[in-house]
Amino acid sequence: MRFTYLPHTLLTILTLLAAWGLVRDGINTHKGGAIDLRNRLTGTRIAQADKDPFLYKWEQGEPAVFCDPFNLKTWPLSKTTVTPVALAVNLPYSGLNYKPIQWLWFLIQYGVLALGCLAWCQGSSRSNLFWGLGWTLLFCCSAAWRLHVDRGQIYVVYAGLLLLLVALSRHSTWWKSLIEGTAGGLLMGLRPTFISHFAVPAAERRWLATGTSLATLAAMVGLPMLLFGGDIWTQYKSAMDEHARLYLEQVPPTSAPMSFPANVENMPFDELAGFARTIPFADTSIHKLTSFAFSNGVTKSILAMWALLMFCSGIYLMCKHPNNTNLLWWAITAWLLLGDYLLPAYRNIYNDALAWPMLLMGLTALRDRPRLIWIGLGTTLLLLQIAVWQMPKGFIGIPSYGALILASATIVWTFKVQNGSVVESPSTDS
């Protein structure tokens, strides 16, 4: 007997669970202040006021729109850690009250997740569609996604843009190449570690996409300087170096009494400073796993080695599999995820949104038995992320470290893979 309706039944169940998660996220957004969105927005407003957004400390009597409840006076830096490009992206809505912005970002997070999944679905086989949609819905049930939405994080934007680039790279029409290049330049500006992505159109000699990507990146570097002043990138680099030093030296944050307004932007202060404390969270960086064994100098050397190995890996794969862009993209998603663990900064479970493109690209790149193994590994990882809800606090980071192991395995896998076990890239449009 064939279970013809089993895939549809499973997708229906997962859709209902994801819909429940959507409602739960809406409740959390209504009750809390999306604390990580708050520091990005205040950073934008502070930079507009010609102040250093990475060092600023709010004082009584200053505009409440600059107030971030978690920006402690006793800590030498602010909570703003995104690039100046990410600050510039907030400008169109930075003048609104905070609560509407919070709901807008709620919609953006879910919208980008849907856009990335739909972009990946284009041209995928029916079997891949089932697993890709199922995995995306499973991720929507995880603690990682609950925390991502509750904190108003931005990692899903990086992941969604990457999947959009993958989809656009399969076509050779000029306007899609322009969109690919523009989106790629924006992604590199938002997250400098993603700079490796433009190697794909360059390797394929798609010069319009490559040139547009690099031109957009140059514009992304220059735009914040025009908007916020010529020192904005210097301020950013100095602050990130200091963040890394404090993190690696295990300098503990200290708190001191601070006075805040009862209402900020028409929101009660307790609501602005609130977040869903029932959602598990933990530091999952490699530095935490190794008990901060690395110094700042050693960490910079490791990151440089990571970048060099990623570059060499790309050249090797392009030479060994010149017509298999799917395999190259899969390797890139794994290298990017590995780099996220290496950064000398607190890594929360919401960073696991960057594992989502790697899982989907594994489905696209593999076939036959290797694909079945990948399906088993990916499903296990997502189920572990959901099981975090029932785990003791000491086990919260296990799924994230599982994603680290899977990324490392993928890098080795792409080196060893044979032509018969991978899917060739589809033909492009004329």
HELIX and SHEET records of a PDB file:
HELIX    1   1 LEU A    6  LYS A   31  1                                  26    
HELIX    2   2 ILE A   35  GLN A   48  1                                  14    
HELIX    3   3 ALA A   64  PHE A   66  5                                   3    
HELIX    4   4 PRO A   84  VAL A   89  1                                   6    
HELIX    5   5 LEU A   91  TYR A   93  5                                   3    
HELIX    6   6 TYR A   98  CYS A  121  1                                  24    
HELIX    7   7 ARG A  126  PHE A  139  1                                  14    
HELIX    8   8 ALA A  143  ARG A  151  1                                   9    
HELIX    9   9 TYR A  155  LEU A  168  1                                  14    
HELIX   10  10 TRP A  174  LEU A  190  1                                  17    
HELIX   11  11 PRO A  192  PHE A  198  5                                   7    
HELIX   12  12 ALA A  199  ALA A  203  1                                   5    
HELIX   13  13 TRP A  207  PHE A  228  1                                  22    
HELIX   14  14 ILE A  232  LEU A  248  1                                  17    
HELIX   15  15 PHE A  269  LEU A  272  1                                   4    
HELIX   16  16 ILE A  286  LEU A  289  1                                   4    
HELIX   17  17 ASN A  296  LYS A  320  1                                  25    
HELIX   18  18 THR A  325  LEU A  342  1                                  18    
HELIX   19  19 ILE A  349  LEU A  354  5                                   6    
HELIX   20  20 ALA A  355  ALA A  365  1                                  11    
HELIX   21  21 ASP A  368  ALA A  387  1                                  20    
HELIX   22  22 VAL A  388  GLN A  390  5                                   3    
HELIX   23  23 LYS A  393  PHE A  395  5                                   3    
HELIX   24  24 ILE A  398  LYS A  416  1                                  19    
HELIX   25  25 ASN A  419  SER A  421  5                                   3    
SHEET    1   A 2 ASN A 263  VAL A 264  0                                        
SHEET    2   A 2 MET A 267  PRO A 268 -1                                        
END                                                                             
